[in-house]
Amino acid sequence: MVEIESKKGKERWSLHGMTALVTGGTRGIGHAVVEELLSFGAAVHMCTLDEAELRSCVECWKGMGYPRVTGSVCDVSSREQHEQLMKEVASLFSGKLNILVNNVGTNIVKPTTEYAQEDTAHIWTTNFESGYHLSQLSHPLLKESGHGSIVFTSSIAGIAALPYGTPYAATKGAINQLTKNLACEWAKDHIRANCVAPSFTRTPLAAPYLDEQTLAKVRSRTPLGRIAEPEEVSSAVAFLCLPATSYITGQTITVDGDKKHSLIFGKFGCLYLYIKSINNNFVKTQSFFYKIFFLGV
């Protein structure tokens, strides 16, 4: 009995026998996600725009002892290439897919009044439309697997207001809502949907903006006092894919060193939350006595 329970416990924390597709898997968070899923035993297919990078990463992972990793070139701004990618995935994984990680993203930082229509369209297509369309295309494969899981890479920019990157923030806010809707609509098909929302993370996308002045400002506004490493975000993604989290869906998990609350509440955050807590408890107490004395329950 103990051995059976031990085996069951291990299976809940393993991805052995499962299949995954990760977009933007050769750099930053995507690269870390691929490696994390492989370490948990999943077979992973990833896509990227750079063929040389793709080959290099696949060879490296196979050299590390992960034979079940493959990849293909895909421009996520092309719907036709989305369809070709899903045909490859369906063929590779015999018509079933357990995990879809919509990770690919981009950003252009400038004042809101200076964005051209082309800038906004590029950010929207890359960050939102690609994940939305790939989720649509993957639905039958995820459903066929019996236990499907979609994870989006969002950002705290979609939760807390920032004084820059308006189109980027808008796409991330849209992803957060898309996650909730898919979780609700596709629950009947045994497909879960969640997203992770990191703060500044040490990635190639963020590197141009992480000068010493910006880093100092980010550290000062982050309770943990540093930016995230890609592996700290990928662990959250892998967690949401595990059988052990089968009752978690429709959630946006912030991976931000608690920067979100620092941004929202600032240095008076603790005092604000304390007063808010007192107020909530006072309302509950009023309700309790009202039920006893006036309703007799």
Secondary structure, DSSP 8 states (H G I E B T S, - for coil): -HHHHHHHHHHHT--TT-EEEEESTTSHHHHHHHHHHHHTT-EEEEEES-HHHHHHHHHHHHHTT--SEEEEE--TT-HHHHHHHHHHHHHHTTT--SEEEE-------S-GGG--HHHHHHHHIIIIIHHHHHHHHHHHHHHHHSSEEEEEE--GGGTS--SS-HHHHHHHHHHHHHHHHHHHHSGGGTEEEEEEEE-SBSSTTTGGG--HHHHHHHHHTSTTSS-B-HHHHHHHHHHHHSGGGTT--S-EEEESTTHHHHHHHGGGHHHHHHHHHHHHHHHHHHHHHHIIIII--
